């Protein structure tokens, strides 16, 4: 999660919403991919940190199934990213701050643990939550300021 926070800071430095994500092999800890938000730079609504990191991790391993992987992300995934997490079969998601406006893991929806879907993953919420939230608050305060 510390690496994801570093990536979020990089996003903020270029004017992107500060969200960072890391996909790693759960057993070995080997990082497969990492990313930060690039929606503004790429003019791409799908360029969320976790979306970019998952796509790259799949490319690295040559498979779309990430059952053996964990995703660490600084902000609770939105519905789009939660859908991708389910479809990529990510084994575990660890996130920092809750997202009261778009959170699809625990806050507004519980997509990652919904037994009606074809995949559920382990969820750990709140890791370095205050640090993640403080980074977001500062970014938006500066943006409005």
OpenMM code with the backbone's topology and positions (N, CA, C; nanometers):
from openmm import Vec3, app, unit

residues = "UNK UNK UNK UNK UNK UNK UNK UNK UNK UNK UNK UNK UNK UNK UNK UNK UNK UNK UNK UNK UNK UNK UNK UNK UNK UNK UNK UNK UNK UNK UNK UNK UNK UNK UNK UNK UNK UNK UNK UNK UNK UNK UNK UNK UNK UNK UNK UNK UNK UNK UNK UNK UNK UNK UNK UNK UNK UNK UNK UNK UNK UNK UNK UNK UNK UNK UNK UNK UNK UNK UNK UNK UNK UNK UNK UNK UNK UNK UNK UNK UNK UNK UNK UNK UNK UNK UNK UNK UNK UNK UNK UNK UNK UNK UNK UNK UNK UNK UNK UNK UNK UNK UNK UNK UNK UNK UNK UNK UNK UNK UNK UNK UNK UNK UNK UNK UNK UNK UNK UNK UNK UNK UNK UNK UNK UNK UNK UNK UNK UNK UNK UNK UNK UNK UNK UNK UNK UNK UNK UNK UNK UNK UNK UNK UNK".split()
positions = [
    Vec3(0.0826, -0.1198, 0.0000),
    Vec3(0.0000, 0.0000, 0.0000),
    Vec3(0.0868, 0.1259, 0.0000),
    Vec3(0.2024, 0.1176, 0.0611),
    Vec3(0.2918, 0.2347, 0.0587),
    Vec3(0.3313, 0.2691, -0.0846),
    Vec3(0.3567, 0.1661, -0.1662),
    Vec3(0.3912, 0.1908, -0.3060),
    Vec3(0.2721, 0.2538, -0.3780),
    Vec3(0.1528, 0.2076, -0.3503),
    Vec3(0.0336, 0.2655, -0.4122),
    Vec3(0.0194, 0.4132, -0.3726),
    Vec3(0.0501, 0.4464, -0.2488),
    Vec3(0.0459, 0.5870, -0.2055),
    Vec3(0.1499, 0.6710, -0.2785),
    Vec3(0.2681, 0.6153, -0.2991),
    Vec3(0.3708, 0.6869, -0.3768),
    Vec3(0.3203, 0.7152, -0.5182),
    Vec3(0.2556, 0.6173, -0.5767),
    Vec3(0.2005, 0.6349, -0.7113),
    Vec3(0.0899, 0.7397, -0.7116),
    Vec3(0.0074, 0.7404, -0.6084),
    Vec3(-0.0990, 0.8410, -0.5980),
    Vec3(-0.0398, 0.9815, -0.5916),
    Vec3(0.0689, 0.9957, -0.5199),
    Vec3(0.1364, 1.1265, -0.5140),
    Vec3(0.1874, 1.1691, -0.6521),
    Vec3(0.2346, 1.0734, -0.7299),
    Vec3(0.2795, 1.1035, -0.8664),
    Vec3(0.1624, 1.1512, -0.9513),
    Vec3(0.0471, 1.0895, -0.9323),
    Vec3(-0.0728, 1.1329, -1.0056),
    Vec3(-0.1061, 1.2776, -0.9702),
    Vec3(-0.1076, 1.3082, -0.8421),
    Vec3(-0.1388, 1.4446, -0.7976),
    Vec3(-0.0421, 1.5460, -0.8571),
    Vec3(0.0843, 1.5084, -0.8665),
    Vec3(0.1875, 1.5994, -0.9176),
    Vec3(0.1630, 1.6387, -1.0628),
    Vec3(0.0901, 1.5571, -1.1371),
    Vec3(0.0613, 1.5919, -1.2770),
    Vec3(-0.0850, 1.6318, -1.2964),
    Vec3(-0.1553, 1.6592, -1.1853),
    Vec3(-0.2919, 1.7082, -1.1922),
    Vec3(-0.3987, 1.6020, -1.2044),
    Vec3(-0.3638, 1.4780, -1.1778),
    Vec3(-0.4611, 1.3687, -1.1799),
    Vec3(-0.5120, 1.3434, -1.0386),
    Vec3(-0.6328, 1.2927, -1.0269),
    Vec3(-0.6845, 1.2540, -0.8956),
    Vec3(-0.5884, 1.1510, -0.8367),
    Vec3(-0.5416, 1.1744, -0.7149),
    Vec3(-0.4348, 1.0908, -0.6578),
    Vec3(-0.4805, 0.9524, -0.6110),
    Vec3(-0.4808, 0.8610, -0.7064),
    Vec3(-0.5102, 0.7212, -0.6779),
    Vec3(-0.3986, 0.6384, -0.7393),
    Vec3(-0.3442, 0.5467, -0.6614),
    Vec3(-0.2405, 0.4562, -0.7090),
    Vec3(-0.2805, 0.3126, -0.6848),
    Vec3(-0.2311, 0.2231, -0.7699),
    Vec3(-0.2658, 0.0819, -0.7587),
    Vec3(-0.1454, -0.0055, -0.7930),
    Vec3(-0.1369, -0.1186, -0.7237),
    Vec3(-0.0303, -0.2162, -0.7461),
    Vec3(-0.0926, -0.3545, -0.7511),
    Vec3(-0.0566, -0.4327, -0.8534),
    Vec3(-0.0970, -0.5726, -0.8616),
    Vec3(0.0279, -0.6552, -0.8357),
    Vec3(0.0160, -0.7479, -0.7411),
    Vec3(0.1306, -0.8328, -0.7066),
    Vec3(0.0856, -0.9755, -0.6816),
    Vec3(0.1789, -1.0684, -0.6996),
    Vec3(0.1500, -1.2080, -0.6703),
    Vec3(0.1371, -1.2227, -0.5194),
    Vec3(0.0270, -1.2779, -0.4741),
    Vec3(-0.0027, -1.2836, -0.3318),
    Vec3(0.1026, -1.3620, -0.2542),
    Vec3(0.1429, -1.4769, -0.3037),
    Vec3(0.2390, -1.5616, -0.2311),
    Vec3(0.3792, -1.5021, -0.2275),
    Vec3(0.4312, -1.4638, -0.3434),
    Vec3(0.5708, -1.4183, -0.3516),
    Vec3(0.5872, -1.2698, -0.3226),
    Vec3(0.4816, -1.1923, -0.3420),
    Vec3(0.4915, -1.0475, -0.3275),
    Vec3(0.5503, -0.9790, -0.4498),
    Vec3(0.5795, -1.0547, -0.5547),
    Vec3(0.6384, -0.9973, -0.6764),
    Vec3(0.5385, -0.9046, -0.7437),
    Vec3(0.5810, -0.7808, -0.7659),
    Vec3(0.4958, -0.6819, -0.8312),
    Vec3(0.4899, -0.7122, -0.9803),
    Vec3(0.3669, -0.7225, -1.0306),
    Vec3(0.3450, -0.7463, -1.1729),
    Vec3(0.3188, -0.6167, -1.2477),
    Vec3(0.2493, -0.5238, -1.1825),
    Vec3(0.2143, -0.3983, -1.2488),
    Vec3(0.1769, -0.2944, -1.1448),
    Vec3(0.1938, -0.1708, -1.1834),
    Vec3(0.1536, -0.0590, -1.0982),
    Vec3(0.1121, 0.0563, -1.1877),
    Vec3(0.0241, 0.1396, -1.1354),
    Vec3(-0.0261, 0.2507, -1.2161),
    Vec3(-0.0875, 0.3562, -1.1253),
    Vec3(-0.1091, 0.4724, -1.1849),
    Vec3(-0.1854, 0.5780, -1.1187),
    Vec3(-0.2842, 0.6338, -1.2193),
    Vec3(-0.3809, 0.7102, -1.1701),
    Vec3(-0.4843, 0.7649, -1.2578),
    Vec3(-0.4228, 0.8452, -1.3710),
    Vec3(-0.4784, 0.8276, -1.4910),
    Vec3(-0.4344, 0.9036, -1.6088),
    Vec3(-0.5530, 0.9489, -1.6936),
    Vec3(-0.6680, 0.9654, -1.6312),
    Vec3(-0.7876, 1.0045, -1.7070),
    Vec3(-0.7710, 1.1378, -1.7778),
    Vec3(-0.7188, 1.2352, -1.7083),
    Vec3(-0.7036, 1.3685, -1.7681),
    Vec3(-0.5994, 1.3674, -1.8793),
    Vec3(-0.4844, 1.3122, -1.8521),
    Vec3(-0.3759, 1.3101, -1.9512),
    Vec3(-0.4164, 1.2362, -2.0773),
    Vec3(-0.4813, 1.1214, -2.0595),
    Vec3(-0.5163, 1.0373, -2.1737),
    Vec3(-0.6553, 1.0664, -2.2293),
    Vec3(-0.7308, 1.1560, -2.1650),
    Vec3(-0.8695, 1.1834, -2.2037),
    Vec3(-0.9456, 1.0518, -2.2184),
    Vec3(-0.9295, 0.9665, -2.1168),
    Vec3(-0.9839, 0.8305, -2.1199),
    Vec3(-1.0560, 0.8029, -1.9892),
    Vec3(-1.1872, 0.7892, -1.9918),
    Vec3(-1.2606, 0.7661, -1.8677),
    Vec3(-1.2288, 0.6323, -1.8014),
    Vec3(-1.1683, 0.5399, -1.8743),
    Vec3(-1.1329, 0.4107, -1.8141),
    Vec3(-0.9926, 0.4100, -1.7541),
    Vec3(-0.9202, 0.5184, -1.7627),
    Vec3(-0.7804, 0.5216, -1.7178),
    Vec3(-0.7686, 0.5398, -1.5664),
    Vec3(-0.8436, 0.4586, -1.4921),
    Vec3(-0.8301, 0.4547, -1.3464),
    Vec3(-0.7073, 0.3718, -1.3117),
    Vec3(-0.6473, 0.4009, -1.1990),
    Vec3(-0.5238, 0.3341, -1.1579),
    Vec3(-0.5381, 0.1827, -1.1575),
    Vec3(-0.6443, 0.1324, -1.0958),
    Vec3(-0.6593, -0.0129, -1.0860),
    Vec3(-0.6872, -0.0769, -1.2216),
    Vec3(-0.7597, -0.0075, -1.3071),
    Vec3(-0.7884, -0.0573, -1.4418),
    Vec3(-0.6577, -0.0724, -1.5201),
    Vec3(-0.5748, 0.0301, -1.5157),
    Vec3(-0.4467, 0.0265, -1.5872),
    Vec3(-0.3540, -0.0807, -1.5310),
    Vec3(-0.3499, -0.0928, -1.3992),
    Vec3(-0.2615, -0.1918, -1.3363),
    Vec3(-0.3069, -0.3343, -1.3672),
    Vec3(-0.4361, -0.3590, -1.3647),
    Vec3(-0.4871, -0.4926, -1.3949),
    Vec3(-0.4573, -0.5294, -1.5397),
    Vec3(-0.4817, -0.4388, -1.6311),
    Vec3(-0.4528, -0.4674, -1.7722),
    Vec3(-0.3059, -0.5003, -1.7926),
    Vec3(-0.2185, -0.4246, -1.7297),
    Vec3(-0.0748, -0.4497, -1.7444),
    Vec3(-0.0348, -0.5820, -1.6802),
    Vec3(-0.0895, -0.6136, -1.5642),
    Vec3(-0.0569, -0.7407, -1.4979),
    Vec3(-0.0974, -0.8584, -1.5865),
    Vec3(-0.2133, -0.8502, -1.6483),
    Vec3(-0.2572, -0.9567, -1.7387),
    Vec3(-0.1615, -0.9700, -1.8571),
    Vec3(-0.1175, -0.8584, -1.9096),
    Vec3(-0.0213, -0.8617, -2.0197),
    Vec3(0.1091, -0.9272, -1.9759),
    Vec3(0.1565, -0.8925, -1.8565),
    Vec3(0.2836, -0.9459, -1.8043),
    Vec3(0.2775, -1.0978, -1.7891),
    Vec3(0.1682, -1.1493, -1.7348),
    Vec3(0.1614, -1.2948, -1.7125),
    Vec3(0.1046, -1.3703, -1.8321),
    Vec3(0.0492, -1.2981, -1.9297),
    Vec3(-0.0061, -1.3639, -2.0474),
    Vec3(-0.1355, -1.4381, -2.0210),
    Vec3(-0.2128, -1.3889, -1.9263),
    Vec3(-0.3401, -1.4522, -1.8918),
    Vec3(-0.4318, -1.3459, -1.8337),
    Vec3(-0.5622, -1.3626, -1.8505),
    Vec3(-0.6564, -1.2656, -1.7957),
    Vec3(-0.7013, -1.3018, -1.6555),
    Vec3(-0.6564, -1.4144, -1.6044),
    Vec3(-0.6963, -1.4593, -1.4719),
    Vec3(-0.5909, -1.4225, -1.3681),
    Vec3(-0.6321, -1.3479, -1.2690),
    Vec3(-0.5403, -1.3024, -1.1644),
    Vec3(-0.5783, -1.3607, -1.0280),
    Vec3(-0.6254, -1.4844, -1.0261),
    Vec3(-0.6663, -1.5494, -0.9014),
    Vec3(-0.5562, -1.5477, -0.7965),
    Vec3(-0.4341, -1.5607, -0.8406),
    Vec3(-0.3186, -1.5709, -0.7507),
    Vec3(-0.2614, -1.4346, -0.7136),
    Vec3(-0.3339, -1.3296, -0.7465),
    Vec3(-0.2815, -1.1942, -0.7267),
    Vec3(-0.3655, -1.1131, -0.6286),
    Vec3(-0.2998, -1.0104, -0.5764),
    Vec3(-0.3649, -0.9107, -0.4925),
    Vec3(-0.3540, -0.7752, -0.5606),
    Vec3(-0.4535, -0.6923, -0.5372),
    Vec3(-0.4548, -0.5546, -0.5858),
    Vec3(-0.4584, -0.4639, -0.4637),
    Vec3(-0.3598, -0.3774, -0.4524),
    Vec3(-0.3597, -0.2749, -0.3475),
    Vec3(-0.3896, -0.1421, -0.4156),
    Vec3(-0.4904, -0.0713, -0.3664),
    Vec3(-0.5311, 0.0552, -0.4275),
    Vec3(-0.5672, 0.1531, -0.3162),
    Vec3(-0.5348, 0.2782, -0.3369),
    Vec3(-0.5507, 0.3777, -0.2314),
    Vec3(-0.6945, 0.4210, -0.2071),
    Vec3(-0.7810, 0.4024, -0.3060),
    Vec3(-0.9215, 0.4426, -0.2938),
    Vec3(-1.0102, 0.3240, -0.3304),
    Vec3(-1.1181, 0.3078, -0.2591),
    Vec3(-1.2146, 0.2018, -0.2885),
    Vec3(-1.2530, 0.2044, -0.4366),
    Vec3(-1.2451, 0.0909, -0.5043),
    Vec3(-1.2791, 0.0867, -0.6466),
    Vec3(-1.4240, 0.1250, -0.6755),
    Vec3(-1.4413, 0.1877, -0.7917),
    Vec3(-1.5721, 0.2271, -0.8417),
    Vec3(-1.6402, 0.1064, -0.9071),
    Vec3(-1.7654, 0.1195, -0.9519),
    Vec3(-1.8323, 0.0078, -1.0170),
    Vec3(-1.7591, -0.0454, -1.1405),
    Vec3(-1.7043, 0.0433, -1.2224),
    Vec3(-1.6310, -0.0016, -1.3412),
    Vec3(-1.5123, -0.0883, -1.3016),
    Vec3(-1.4339, -0.0408, -1.2066),
    Vec3(-1.3143, -0.1141, -1.1648),
    Vec3(-1.3501, -0.2407, -1.0884),
    Vec3(-1.4553, -0.2349, -1.0080),
    Vec3(-1.5000, -0.3549, -0.9367),
    Vec3(-1.5431, -0.4613, -1.0365),
    Vec3(-1.6101, -0.4200, -1.1428),
    Vec3(-1.6484, -0.5146, -1.2471),
    Vec3(-1.5274, -0.5783, -1.3124),
    Vec3(-1.4263, -0.4993, -1.3383),
    Vec3(-1.3031, -0.5537, -1.3965),
    Vec3(-1.2348, -0.6488, -1.2990),
    Vec3(-1.2323, -0.6139, -1.1725),
    Vec3(-1.1722, -0.7006, -1.0694),
    Vec3(-1.2407, -0.8373, -1.0695),
    Vec3(-1.3731, -0.8372, -1.0761),
    Vec3(-1.4480, -0.9632, -1.0808),
    Vec3(-1.4134, -1.0394, -1.2084),
    Vec3(-1.4140, -0.9705, -1.3206),
    Vec3(-1.3876, -1.0373, -1.4482),
    Vec3(-1.2451, -1.0865, -1.4618),
    Vec3(-1.1505, -1.0198, -1.3965),
    Vec3(-1.0099, -1.0633, -1.3994),
    Vec3(-0.9810, -1.1675, -1.2922),
    Vec3(-1.0809, -1.1979, -1.2098),
    Vec3(-1.0670, -1.2988, -1.1049),
    Vec3(-0.9574, -1.2660, -1.0033),
    Vec3(-0.9399, -1.1377, -0.9726),
    Vec3(-0.8402, -1.0978, -0.8734),
    Vec3(-0.8714, -1.1683, -0.7418),
    Vec3(-0.7687, -1.2244, -0.6784),
    Vec3(-0.7889, -1.3020, -0.5564),
    Vec3(-0.8158, -1.2200, -0.4325),
    Vec3(-0.7497, -1.1045, -0.4229),
    Vec3(-0.7650, -1.0227, -0.3021),
    Vec3(-0.7514, -0.8756, -0.3392),
    Vec3(-0.8349, -0.7929, -0.2781),
    Vec3(-0.8271, -0.6478, -0.2949),
    Vec3(-0.8062, -0.5852, -0.1585),
    Vec3(-0.7085, -0.4979, -0.1527),
    Vec3(-0.6778, -0.4213, -0.0325),
    Vec3(-0.6910, -0.2749, -0.0726),
    Vec3(-0.7720, -0.2008, 0.0001),
    Vec3(-0.7834, -0.0594, -0.0356),
    Vec3(-0.7763, 0.0286, 0.0878),
    Vec3(-0.7421, 0.1548, 0.0631),
    Vec3(-0.7256, 0.2517, 0.1704),
    Vec3(-0.8550, 0.3210, 0.2067),
    Vec3(-0.8829, 0.4331, 0.1424),
    Vec3(-0.9971, 0.5172, 0.1778),
    Vec3(-1.1261, 0.4671, 0.1152),
    Vec3(-1.2343, 0.4773, 0.1921),
    Vec3(-1.3676, 0.4527, 0.1369),
    Vec3(-1.4027, 0.5645, 0.0404),
    Vec3(-1.4866, 0.5326, -0.0578),
    Vec3(-1.5329, 0.6331, -0.1534),
    Vec3(-1.6844, 0.6484, -0.1401),
    Vec3(-1.7292, 0.7509, -0.0662),
    Vec3(-1.8729, 0.7670, -0.0419),
    Vec3(-1.9536, 0.8037, -0.1663),
    Vec3(-1.8873, 0.8437, -0.2741),
    Vec3(-1.9597, 0.8831, -0.3955),
    Vec3(-1.9638, 0.7744, -0.5020),
    Vec3(-1.8654, 0.6827, -0.4997),
    Vec3(-1.8610, 0.5820, -0.6062),
    Vec3(-1.8105, 0.4456, -0.5593),
    Vec3(-1.7954, 0.4251, -0.4302),
    Vec3(-1.7390, 0.3000, -0.3795),
    Vec3(-1.8266, 0.1794, -0.4083),
    Vec3(-1.7677, 0.0798, -0.4753),
    Vec3(-1.8452, -0.0386, -0.5144),
    Vec3(-1.7974, -0.1651, -0.4443),
    Vec3(-1.7172, -0.1480, -0.3389),
    Vec3(-1.6664, -0.2638, -0.2652),
    Vec3(-1.7373, -0.2768, -0.1307),
    Vec3(-1.7494, -0.1672, -0.0593),
    Vec3(-1.8152, -0.1702, 0.0715),
    Vec3(-1.9076, -0.0507, 0.0955),
    Vec3(-1.8811, 0.0633, 0.0342),
    Vec3(-1.9522, 0.1855, 0.0700),
    Vec3(-2.0915, 0.1954, 0.0083),
    Vec3(-2.1013, 0.1941, -0.1241),
    Vec3(-2.2314, 0.2010, -0.1907),
    Vec3(-2.2805, 0.0640, -0.2355),
    Vec3(-2.1873, -0.0186, -0.2795),
    Vec3(-2.2182, -0.1525, -0.3295),
    Vec3(-2.1171, -0.2507, -0.2719),
    Vec3(-2.1472, -0.3783, -0.2848),
    Vec3(-2.0547, -0.4822, -0.2381),
    Vec3(-2.0290, -0.5821, -0.3515),
    Vec3(-1.9885, -0.5309, -0.4654),
    Vec3(-1.9733, -0.6139, -0.5843),
    Vec3(-1.8692, -0.7245, -0.5695),
    Vec3(-1.7643, -0.7006, -0.4952),
    Vec3(-1.6564, -0.7998, -0.4874),
    Vec3(-1.6903, -0.9194, -0.3996),
    Vec3(-1.7945, -0.9061, -0.3201),
    Vec3(-1.8341, -1.0156, -0.2320),
    Vec3(-1.9771, -1.0625, -0.2588),
    Vec3(-2.0303, -1.0268, -0.3731),
    Vec3(-2.1671, -1.0613, -0.4092),
    Vec3(-2.1696, -1.2036, -0.4645),
    Vec3(-2.2306, -1.2956, -0.3926),
    Vec3(-2.2286, -1.4361, -0.4337),
    Vec3(-2.3153, -1.4646, -0.5558),
    Vec3(-2.3868, -1.3653, -0.6055),
    Vec3(-2.4626, -1.3834, -0.7298),
    Vec3(-2.3726, -1.3727, -0.8523),
    Vec3(-2.2521, -1.3166, -0.8354),
    Vec3(-2.1584, -1.3028, -0.9468),
    Vec3(-2.0727, -1.4278, -0.9570),
    Vec3(-2.0027, -1.4399, -1.0681),
    Vec3(-1.9240, -1.5607, -1.0924),
    Vec3(-1.7910, -1.5645, -1.0183),
    Vec3(-1.7559, -1.4604, -0.9473),
    Vec3(-1.6303, -1.4578, -0.8722),
    Vec3(-1.6467, -1.3635, -0.7531),
    Vec3(-1.5909, -1.4025, -0.6422),
    Vec3(-1.5832, -1.3156, -0.5249),
    Vec3(-1.4376, -1.3159, -0.4803),
    Vec3(-1.3929, -1.2063, -0.4260),
    Vec3(-1.2547, -1.2021, -0.3800),
    Vec3(-1.2491, -1.1556, -0.2350),
    Vec3(-1.1386, -1.1868, -0.1744),
    Vec3(-1.1151, -1.1416, -0.0379),
    Vec3(-1.0978, -0.9900, -0.0405),
    Vec3(-1.1532, -0.9227, 0.0587),
    Vec3(-1.1423, -0.7770, 0.0668),
    Vec3(-1.0856, -0.7384, 0.2024),
    Vec3(-0.9897, -0.6492, 0.1986),
    Vec3(-0.9382, -0.5869, 0.3200),
    Vec3(-0.9473, -0.4362, 0.3003),
    Vec3(-1.0301, -0.3737, 0.3788),
    Vec3(-1.0550, -0.2303, 0.3643),
    Vec3(-0.9858, -0.1522, 0.4746),
    Vec3(-0.9490, -0.0289, 0.4431),
    Vec3(-0.9004, 0.0636, 0.5445),
    Vec3(-0.7511, 0.0647, 0.5704),
    Vec3(-0.6713, -0.0041, 0.4904),
    Vec3(-0.5266, -0.0030, 0.5111),
    Vec3(-0.4706, 0.1331, 0.4701),
    Vec3(-0.4087, 0.2023, 0.5626),
    Vec3(-0.3568, 0.3384, 0.5423),
    Vec3(-0.4670, 0.4321, 0.4914),
    Vec3(-0.5862, 0.4109, 0.5431),
    Vec3(-0.7036, 0.4868, 0.4986),
    Vec3(-0.6879, 0.6363, 0.5226),
    Vec3(-0.6387, 0.6741, 0.6393),
    Vec3(-0.6288, 0.8175, 0.6689),
    Vec3(-0.5275, 0.8861, 0.5779),
    Vec3(-0.4163, 0.8195, 0.5523),
    Vec3(-0.3164, 0.8767, 0.4616),
    Vec3(-0.3736, 0.8924, 0.3211),
    Vec3(-0.4443, 0.7903, 0.2760),
    Vec3(-0.5053, 0.7944, 0.1428),
    Vec3(-0.6095, 0.9056, 0.1349),
    Vec3(-0.6945, 0.9147, 0.2352),
    Vec3(-0.7992, 1.0167, 0.2371),
    Vec3(-0.7403, 1.1568, 0.2466),
    Vec3(-0.6366, 1.1735, 0.3266),
    Vec3(-0.5735, 1.3052, 0.3411),
    Vec3(-0.5149, 1.3527, 0.2085),
    Vec3(-0.4556, 1.2615, 0.1336),
    Vec3(-0.3998, 1.2958, 0.0024),
    Vec3(-0.5109, 1.3432, -0.0917),
    Vec3(-0.6224, 1.2738, -0.0915),
    Vec3(-0.7363, 1.3134, -0.1753),
    Vec3(-0.7942, 1.4476, -0.1315),
    Vec3(-0.8116, 1.4652, 0.0001),
    Vec3(-0.8659, 1.5930, 0.0506),
    Vec3(-0.7769, 1.7098, 0.0110),
    Vec3(-0.6471, 1.6947, 0.0269),
    Vec3(-0.5526, 1.8017, -0.0076),
    Vec3(-0.5580, 1.8330, -0.1569),
    Vec3(-0.5664, 1.7295, -0.2379),
    Vec3(-0.5720, 1.7494, -0.3832),
    Vec3(-0.6945, 1.8314, -0.4210),
    Vec3(-0.8114, 1.7925, -0.3705),
    Vec3(-0.9345, 1.8629, -0.4074),
    Vec3(-0.9414, 2.0010, -0.3437),
    Vec3(-0.8863, 2.0182, -0.2255),
    Vec3(-0.8810, 2.1511, -0.1630),
    Vec3(-0.7961, 2.2441, -0.2506),
    Vec3(-0.6808, 2.1970, -0.2961),
    Vec3(-0.5939, 2.2775, -0.3820),
    Vec3(-0.6604, 2.3060, -0.5162),
    Vec3(-0.7314, 2.2092, -0.5689),
    Vec3(-0.7992, 2.2248, -0.6975),
    Vec3(-0.9056, 2.3332, -0.6897),
    Vec3(-0.9777, 2.3361, -0.5790),
    Vec3(-1.0845, 2.4349, -0.5612),
    Vec3(-1.0320, 2.5703, -0.5170),
    Vec3(-0.9124, 2.5675, -0.4568),
    Vec3(-0.8586, 2.6828, -0.3892),
    Vec3(-0.8111, 2.7950, -0.4690),
] * unit.nanometer
topology = app.Topology()
chain = topology.addChain("A")
for resn in residues:
    res = topology.addResidue(resn, chain)
    for name in ("N", "CA", "C"):
        topology.addAtom(name, app.Element.getBySymbol(name[0]), res)
